Amino acid sequence: MSQQPSPARILAYDHIGIRVSDKSRAMSFYQALGFVESADFPLYEANEMLSPDGVRINLIFNGARVPHAHNILLDAPVKLPGVTHPAFVVDDLQALEAWLGEQGIVVTQGPHPIGPRRVALFIRDPDGNVLEFNQLINGGAE
């Protein structure tokens, strides 16, 4: 690999693709989290969803249904390379945690501090995809 850095600057993070097995079930779940469909890409079996504050995800609807929502990247004893989860910043982690409980969505880890700049909690979507939610501490400075 070349030691020269890319001449193109990375300006922003655009979205993450989340593969799901049931379009209507996934749409309901992510809509409950606050995302709304902003574009549909039937040729790619995908859509784009946007939060009210401009956070973008893509749902990819060609996932095979796996019993018990097994996540091969996180649940298998051999840890394969790959993207393990998106992490979202929220303004009120306690309010989110209370809402998750009311909705019957299990918090799988946290809330707990991760380093000096955030408190995090983790959940899984209906397909076992891990989602992290962070509240930044002291403005998020490292």
Backbone torsions as a table, in degrees:
resi	resn	phi	psi	omega
1	MET	NA	142.1	-179.6
2	SER	-66.9	143.9	176.1
3	GLN	-86.6	-4.3	178.3
4	GLN	-78.8	129.8	176.0
5	PRO	-70.1	156.6	178.3
6	SER	-60.4	139.6	177.1
7	PRO	-75.9	-14.9	179.4
8	ALA	-90.7	130.6	177.4
9	ARG	-80.9	141.2	172.2
10	ILE	-86.5	114.6	-171.2
11	LEU	-93.0	-31.0	-176.5
12	ALA	-164.4	167.3	174.4
13	TYR	-97.8	129.3	-174.0
14	ASP	-94.1	-55.8	-176.7
15	HIS	-166.2	171.5	169.6
16	ILE	-125.6	143.1	175.1
17	GLY	-92.9	131.4	-179.8
18	ILE	-120.9	112.3	-178.8
19	ARG	-79.3	131.1	-178.3
20	VAL	-131.4	162.4	-175.8
21	SER	-104.1	-16.4	-176.7
22	ASP	-137.4	107.9	-173.3
23	LYS	-57.9	-50.1	-175.0
24	SER	-67.6	-39.2	178.6
25	ARG	-64.6	-44.2	179.3
26	ALA	-66.5	-42.6	179.0
27	MET	-59.4	-45.0	179.1
28	SER	-60.7	-44.8	-178.8
29	PHE	-61.7	-51.7	-176.1
30	TYR	-72.4	-30.5	173.4
31	GLN	-65.0	-39.0	177.5
32	ALA	-62.1	-33.1	176.8
33	LEU	-73.5	-10.9	176.8
34	GLY	115.0	-0.8	179.2
35	PHE	-84.2	145.8	173.7
36	VAL	-125.7	146.2	179.2
37	GLU	-67.9	126.7	179.0
38	SER	-112.4	-14.7	176.9
39	ALA	-160.4	152.5	179.7
40	ASP	-125.8	133.5	-178.7
41	PHE	-124.9	74.3	-175.4
42	PRO	-57.6	-34.9	-180.0
43	LEU	-60.6	-30.2	-178.7
44	TYR	-104.6	7.9	-178.0
45	GLU	50.9	47.9	-174.6
46	ALA	-148.5	167.9	172.0
47	ASN	-141.6	179.4	172.7
48	GLU	-122.9	136.1	177.7
49	MET	-125.5	146.6	-173.2
50	LEU	-132.1	136.8	174.0
51	SER	-83.2	163.1	178.3
52	PRO	-58.0	-24.6	-179.9
53	ASP	-98.1	11.6	171.9
54	GLY	92.2	12.8	175.9
55	VAL	-82.0	129.9	-172.2
56	ARG	-113.8	136.2	170.2
57	ILE	-130.6	158.6	169.6
58	ASN	-116.5	132.2	170.3
59	LEU	-97.6	134.0	179.9
60	ILE	-114.2	119.5	-165.8
61	PHE	-95.2	21.7	-176.9
62	ASN	-109.9	22.4	179.6
63	GLY	-75.3	143.8	174.1
64	ALA	-80.3	137.2	177.8
65	ARG	-70.2	128.4	179.6
66	VAL	-115.3	125.5	178.9
67	PRO	-58.1	141.9	176.7
68	HIS	63.9	20.6	173.7
69	ALA	47.9	49.9	178.1
70	HIS	-70.3	132.0	178.9
71	ASN	-107.7	107.9	-173.3
72	ILE	-62.9	-29.2	-178.9
73	LEU	-76.8	-28.3	-175.6
74	LEU	-113.7	-28.7	-172.9
75	ASP	-93.9	-19.1	-179.5
76	ALA	-80.5	147.6	-179.3
77	PRO	-64.3	-32.4	176.0
78	VAL	-88.4	120.0	-176.0
79	LYS	-87.7	104.8	-179.9
80	LEU	-81.3	151.9	175.2
81	PRO	-65.7	150.7	176.5
82	GLY	151.5	170.2	178.3
83	VAL	-77.4	122.4	-174.6
84	THR	-90.0	-29.5	-178.5
85	HIS	-174.0	151.2	167.3
86	PRO	-84.9	153.4	176.5
87	ALA	-125.2	125.4	-177.9
88	PHE	-109.3	146.6	174.3
89	VAL	-95.8	131.3	176.6
90	VAL	-121.1	161.8	-178.7
91	ASP	-89.5	-17.8	-176.9
92	ASP	-149.2	91.3	-176.6
93	LEU	-66.3	-35.4	178.8
94	GLN	-64.8	-41.8	178.5
95	ALA	-64.7	-40.3	177.4
96	LEU	-62.8	-44.8	-179.6
97	GLU	-60.6	-42.7	178.5
98	ALA	-63.7	-44.0	179.6
99	TRP	-62.9	-43.4	178.4
100	LEU	-57.1	-43.8	177.9
101	GLY	-61.3	-42.0	178.3
102	GLU	-63.3	-32.4	-178.5
103	GLN	-84.9	-7.0	-177.1
104	GLY	77.2	19.6	178.3
105	ILE	-91.8	120.7	-174.3
106	VAL	-76.9	129.7	170.0
107	VAL	-81.1	117.2	-175.3
108	THR	-87.2	-18.6	178.2
109	GLN	-160.5	140.2	176.8
110	GLY	90.6	-170.4	0.2
111	PRO	-72.4	143.7	176.8
112	HIS	-156.0	154.9	177.8
113	PRO	-68.2	143.5	169.7
114	ILE	-125.6	103.3	-175.7
115	GLY	68.8	-170.2	-175.2
116	PRO	-84.2	-6.7	-171.3
117	ARG	-111.8	-4.1	-177.8
118	ARG	-153.8	155.6	168.6
119	VAL	-113.9	134.5	-172.7
120	ALA	-129.1	151.2	166.7
121	LEU	-136.3	155.4	-175.3
122	PHE	-125.4	142.7	173.6
123	ILE	-135.1	176.1	173.0
124	ARG	-126.9	144.0	174.2
125	ASP	-78.3	177.3	-177.0
126	PRO	-60.0	-19.0	177.9
127	ASP	-96.0	3.4	179.8
128	GLY	89.6	2.7	176.0
129	ASN	-67.1	131.2	-178.4
130	VAL	-83.0	134.7	175.4
131	LEU	-123.6	132.0	177.3
132	GLU	-108.3	138.3	175.9
133	PHE	-123.8	129.5	-176.3
134	ASN	-120.4	141.8	165.4
135	GLN	-112.9	126.1	-177.1
136	LEU	-79.2	145.8	-179.0
137	ILE	-106.7	137.4	176.2
138	ASN	52.4	44.7	177.7
139	GLY	75.5	4.3	175.5
140	GLY	82.5	13.8	-179.8
141	ALA	-70.3	142.6	177.0
142	GLU	-73.3	NA	NA
